[in-house]
Amino acid sequence: RYKKTESSKCSCGYTQTPQHLLLSCRNYREARKKIKSSLQETRLTMSLLLDTNRGIQATLAFIQETKVGTRKWYLQQTTDN
């Protein structure tokens, strides 16, 4: 069973949304740098990451590296809150 989490706050203090986790969370700054480098982009957008083949591949690599949004990540978030 999953624990119910009452907080929508990220561990960095901001509201936890897909946009926050993919585009601005300081916890994932280094992983985002890798995405920018692999895509040869200076600015990431949700459209680039989720609506293009190369963006989707980069997003999958980001998720694989960070585990963000996975069960393991979720369980870690609920124990931290």
BALOBA-1460 file (C-alpha; in Angstrom, 3 decimals):
// residues 81
<rec num="1" residu="r" x="0.000" y="0.000" z="0.000"/>
<rec num="2" residu="y" x="1.004" y="3.549" z="-0.641"/>
<rec num="3" residu="k" x="1.065" y="6.064" z="2.154"/>
<rec num="4" residu="k" x="-1.127" y="9.031" z="1.480"/>
<rec num="5" residu="t" x="0.927" y="12.165" z="1.197"/>
<rec num="6" residu="e" x="-0.795" y="15.389" z="2.133"/>
<rec num="7" residu="s" x="1.835" y="17.665" z="0.695"/>
<rec num="8" residu="s" x="2.188" y="18.730" z="-2.887"/>
<rec num="9" residu="k" x="5.504" y="20.316" z="-1.980"/>
<rec num="10" residu="c" x="8.725" y="19.131" z="-3.520"/>
<rec num="11" residu="s" x="11.616" y="18.414" z="-1.174"/>
<rec num="12" residu="c" x="13.119" y="21.704" z="-2.390"/>
<rec num="13" residu="g" x="10.069" y="23.606" z="-1.094"/>
<rec num="14" residu="y" x="8.247" y="24.453" z="-4.320"/>
<rec num="15" residu="t" x="4.957" y="22.969" z="-5.508"/>
<rec num="16" residu="q" x="5.679" y="19.612" z="-7.083"/>
<rec num="17" residu="t" x="4.409" y="19.523" z="-10.660"/>
<rec num="18" residu="p" x="5.735" y="17.823" z="-13.783"/>
<rec num="19" residu="q" x="6.876" y="21.242" z="-15.022"/>
<rec num="20" residu="h" x="8.731" y="21.922" z="-11.791"/>
<rec num="21" residu="l" x="10.435" y="18.520" z="-11.710"/>
<rec num="22" residu="l" x="11.490" y="18.602" z="-15.366"/>
<rec num="23" residu="l" x="12.276" y="22.290" z="-15.830"/>
<rec num="24" residu="s" x="13.285" y="23.982" z="-12.601"/>
<rec num="25" residu="c" x="13.800" y="21.811" z="-9.516"/>
<rec num="26" residu="r" x="17.238" y="22.476" z="-8.081"/>
<rec num="27" residu="n" x="17.479" y="18.820" z="-7.018"/>
<rec num="28" residu="y" x="17.724" y="17.837" z="-10.691"/>
<rec num="29" residu="r" x="19.890" y="20.678" z="-12.009"/>
<rec num="30" residu="e" x="22.793" y="18.425" z="-13.036"/>
<rec num="31" residu="a" x="20.520" y="15.931" z="-14.791"/>
<rec num="32" residu="r" x="18.882" y="18.823" z="-16.683"/>
<rec num="33" residu="k" x="22.309" y="20.002" z="-17.838"/>
<rec num="34" residu="k" x="22.778" y="16.587" z="-19.449"/>
<rec num="35" residu="i" x="19.447" y="16.935" z="-21.264"/>
<rec num="36" residu="k" x="20.381" y="20.376" z="-22.570"/>
<rec num="37" residu="s" x="23.723" y="19.062" z="-23.748"/>
<rec num="38" residu="s" x="22.279" y="15.978" z="-25.447"/>
<rec num="39" residu="l" x="19.604" y="18.059" z="-27.175"/>
<rec num="40" residu="q" x="22.007" y="20.919" z="-27.918"/>
<rec num="41" residu="e" x="19.492" y="23.342" z="-26.407"/>
<rec num="42" residu="t" x="19.997" y="26.218" z="-23.994"/>
<rec num="43" residu="r" x="16.362" y="26.308" z="-22.884"/>
<rec num="44" residu="l" x="14.070" y="23.392" z="-22.113"/>
<rec num="45" residu="t" x="10.294" y="23.471" z="-22.517"/>
<rec num="46" residu="m" x="7.611" y="20.907" z="-21.805"/>
<rec num="47" residu="s" x="6.762" y="20.927" z="-25.502"/>
<rec num="48" residu="l" x="10.350" y="20.106" z="-26.463"/>
<rec num="49" residu="l" x="10.610" y="17.365" z="-23.826"/>
<rec num="50" residu="l" x="7.248" y="15.708" z="-24.398"/>
<rec num="51" residu="d" x="6.215" y="16.498" z="-27.974"/>
<rec num="52" residu="t" x="9.359" y="15.621" z="-29.929"/>
<rec num="53" residu="n" x="11.039" y="12.259" z="-30.432"/>
<rec num="54" residu="r" x="14.418" y="13.546" z="-29.306"/>
<rec num="55" residu="g" x="12.849" y="15.280" z="-26.297"/>
<rec num="56" residu="i" x="10.989" y="12.149" z="-25.276"/>
<rec num="57" residu="q" x="14.209" y="10.132" z="-25.453"/>
<rec num="58" residu="a" x="16.004" y="12.741" z="-23.333"/>
<rec num="59" residu="t" x="13.125" y="12.794" z="-20.838"/>
<rec num="60" residu="l" x="13.217" y="9.013" z="-20.532"/>
<rec num="61" residu="a" x="16.961" y="9.182" z="-19.868"/>
<rec num="62" residu="f" x="16.326" y="11.887" z="-17.233"/>
<rec num="63" residu="i" x="13.707" y="9.718" z="-15.517"/>
<rec num="64" residu="q" x="15.976" y="6.691" z="-15.654"/>
<rec num="65" residu="e" x="18.870" y="8.639" z="-14.114"/>
<rec num="66" residu="t" x="16.912" y="10.510" z="-11.441"/>
<rec num="67" residu="k" x="14.158" y="7.932" z="-10.816"/>
<rec num="68" residu="v" x="11.781" y="10.913" z="-10.583"/>
<rec num="69" residu="g" x="8.164" y="9.810" z="-10.831"/>
<rec num="70" residu="t" x="8.963" y="6.141" z="-10.230"/>
<rec num="71" residu="r" x="7.614" y="4.045" z="-7.374"/>
<rec num="72" residu="k" x="10.997" y="4.142" z="-5.622"/>
<rec num="73" residu="w" x="11.067" y="7.943" z="-5.929"/>
<rec num="74" residu="y" x="7.470" y="8.219" z="-4.680"/>
<rec num="75" residu="l" x="8.158" y="6.068" z="-1.645"/>
<rec num="76" residu="q" x="11.215" y="8.168" z="-0.830"/>
<rec num="77" residu="q" x="9.102" y="11.335" z="-1.076"/>
<rec num="78" residu="t" x="6.451" y="9.975" z="1.300"/>
<rec num="79" residu="t" x="9.031" y="8.998" z="3.918"/>
<rec num="80" residu="d" x="10.717" y="12.403" z="3.671"/>
<rec num="81" residu="n" x="7.444" y="14.310" z="4.293"/>
